[in-house]
């Protein structure tokens, strides 16, 4: 079975694509029901990794919150930077993320606990970046399940708990694969937004216009930097034997 990405983030989560695919066959051709790898059982329901940055639906922690930082503090978008009652404003005062706090990512339905296996369907890597909030340039090492961390199902989500403090001023990448399933054995699939950012060609042209007629110009422009980050993260994950295709 090829394990594929569902999402990716840094010191965060990358869920690699599961069974989503495309076809150039004419629409009139009956391609048959969708099936789950590796045994070909019919898909009976859909379990999706939640990832929609344009609407604030993200794994946590995630280095997108560091985007645009000049002093290594978090930089989440805020409506009023002087409103200290806003949790996002409070986050802006933090120097990065905790080295001991759990990580988490959500799914559309409950995750089968037995499918969440540290070191298999969930893997953690220490990585190097182009800079704060930037793309992955290489994998340094893989963390050891049961020694450095443990991953557990948490209802409609997955929690990743460090078993000892992570290194300071260091970036990590969590990879969740389509080894994760729902209770019926349906494999997890990526959110539509993440699926879009897996494209290898730009979402906007030289004039800032969307290259996809179904994606508005503003959305395409907002997603293009994320597409570049996703491509770099998946390239790094593939070097560890995880197939994003």
N, C-alpha and C positions, 0 to 999 in steps of 0.2 A: 504494500500500500504506500503510495506517495503521500506524504503529509505536506499540506500546502498552507500558505498564510491566510489568516482571517483578518488580522489587524496588526498594525505595528505602531510603536511609539518609542520613545526613549526614556530611560529610567521610567519606562512606561511599557506600553503594550503594543505588540504587533500581532494582529490576528491574520494569519495567512489564509489565502483564498482556499475555500473548500471546494465544493463541487460545481460552483458557477462556471458556465462556459458559454461560448457563442458558436453560431453555425452560419455558414454561407449558403446553406441549402435553401431552396425556394420555400416560402411559407406554406405552400400547399402540400409539401411532403410530410407525411406522418413519421415523426422521429421516435414515437413511442414515449412511455412515461419516464419521468426522471428517476434515476436510481442512485442509491448510496454506494460509494466505494467502501471496501474492496469487493464485496460479495454480490453487488448488483441488486440488493433488495429495493423494492419500490419506495420512493419518498412518500411518507404519509403526512408530514407536517414540515414546517420550516422553522429552524432555529437560527437566528441571526445575531452576530456580534454587533453591539450598538456602537456606532461611530458616525457622528454628524457634527463636525466642528462648527459649521455655520449656525447651528442651533444649540451650541453649548453641550452637546452630548459626547462625552469623551471618557476614555479611561483616566485613572489618576493613580500616580502622578504622570504627567506627560510634558515633554520638553517644549511643546507648542506654547506653553505658558511662559517660557523664557524668551520667546521670539521678540526681538527688538530691545532686549535688555542691554544696558550699558554698564551695569555694576553687579551683575550676577544675581540680583534680586528677581523674584518672579514678576512677570509683566502681563497679568490677565487684563482683558478689556474691562473698563469700568464706565458707568454712566456719569459718575461724579467722583473724581479722585480725592475730593476733600470729605466725602461721606464715609467716615470711619466706622459707621454702623453696617456698611456693606462688606460682607465677607471677602469679596474680590479685592477691595481696597486693603483689607488686613493682609491678604495674601501677598500684596505688592511689597510688604515690608519684610518678607521672609527671604533669607539667602538660600535659595534653592529648596530642595525637598529633604524630608527627614531621612536619616540613614537606617532607622529602625521601624518606621511605621509601615503597616501593610499597604500593598498596592491592590487595586481592584478594577475590574472591567465588567460591564453588564451585557446581558443577552436578552433577546426578546421573550424567551420562555425559560423555565427551569432547566438547569444543566444536570445531566446524569452524573452523580458523584463519582461513580466508578470510572468514568471517562476522563476525569481530571487526574492525570498522572505526572508528577514532577519528574522532569528529565525526559519525558516522552511527548505528551500532548501539550505540556507547558515547559519551556526551556528559557533560561536566563543567561545573558551574556554581558560581560564587561566589554565596552566598546569605546572607540575614539571617535570624536566628532570634528567637524570643520570649525566649530566654535559653539558658544552657548546657544542652544536652540537650533543648532545646525544639523547637517546630515551626517550619517555614519560613514566613516572612512575605512574602518577595519574592526574586526573582532579581536580583542586581546586574549580573552579566555572565556570558557564556559563555567558558570557557577555550578557547584555540586548539589544535586537534590538531596535533601535529608541532612545536609551539612551546612549549607549556606542559606537554604530557603525551603519552604514547603508550599505547595499549591493545593487549594481546597475548593470544592464547590460551595457556593453560598446562595442557595436558591437560584434565582435567575442571574447568576453572576459567578465570577471566580475571584478568589482572594489569593494573593501571593504574600506570604509572611516571611520576612527575613529571620533566620534563626540566630544571626549575629549581626552586629552593625556592619553596614556596607562601608566602603571606602569613601572618604570625603573628597569633594571636587572630582568625582568620577561619574561617568555616564554608564548606564545599563540599558539593555534592550531585552524586553520580554517578548517571547514568541509563543503564541497560542495557535495550535494547528487544528486541522479538521479531524483530529483524533477525538476532539470534544464533541459530544452528542447530546441529544435530549433523551428522555426516558425510553422512547420508542426506537432509538438507534439512528435517528436522522442526524447526519453530520452537520456541524456548524458551518455557516456560510458567512461571507463578509457583508457588511452593510453596503448599500448602494454607493454611498459617498466614498468609502474606501475602495470599492471596486473601480470607481472612476479614476481614483488617484493611482491605480496600478498601471494605467496606460503609459506606454513608453514615448508617445508623441505629445507635444505641447497641447494644452487645452485652449491656448490663445495664440493668435498670429502676431506678426510684428506690429500690427496696428491696435492690438489689444482686443480684437474681436474673437468671440468664441469659435473654436474649430468644430464644435458639435452643435448642430441646429437645435438640439433638445436642451442645451444648457445655456441660460442667459449669459450675456457678456460679463456682468458683474460677478456672478457665481463662478464662472470659468476663471476669471482673473483672481478671485479669492482662493480658488482651489489649486491653481498652477504651482505656487510655492510648495504646497503640501504634496503635490504629485512628484515634484523633484525630490523631496525628502523621502517619500515612500519608495521611490525607485532605488535610492541609495541604500535604504534599510533592507529592502528585499535582496539587493545585490549582496550585501553583507551576510544576510541569513542564508543565501544560497551557497556561500562559501563554507557554511557549516553543514551542508548536505540537506537543507530544507528547500524543497522545490516550490517556487511561487506560482508556477504555471497552472 
